[in-house]
């Protein structure tokens, strides 16, 4: 079927393409695609291997308060750390033998992102340091509230979520599984 077009009449204008709103232009300008990086992939793989090894070694030091006669409390952490080590080694091999992957769906680092990583790391180290002297029940909700505040939560969830998660972890591990916190 043939399409017939009619010339525009006098006084009729073709609609002009809509200009993007200022906020749309601003967002489009700020989205910088992260470049492919073999060095970054190697760094992440090496850090993952190191962390898995540390967790595997530390999991061997977990002692049981009661003799359950079955699997030791260190069994699950050791299995998870061993699995993480295997996956990390696979990532390391892939980072060495194949070209770096495209990262068009990932934004490059920003000042705010690096700030949040620094704050999260500092809160994590502080949590591990104060866990023993003040106890898990006090340290955990403060740590979780700090993380939530760092990433932008500003509501009742800042109190409810950390308390609920701490209670769940305490009940599951300390009361049910008898793993000391």
Secondary structure, DSSP 8 states (H G I E B T S, - for coil): ---------TT----------HHHHHHHHH--B----HHHHHHHHHHHHHHHHHHHHHHTT---SS--SSS-THHHHHHHHHHHHHHHHHHHHHHHHS-----TTSB---HHHHHHHHHHHHHHHHHHHHHHHH-HHHHHHHHHHHHHHHTT--STHHHHHHHHHHHHHIIIIIIIS----
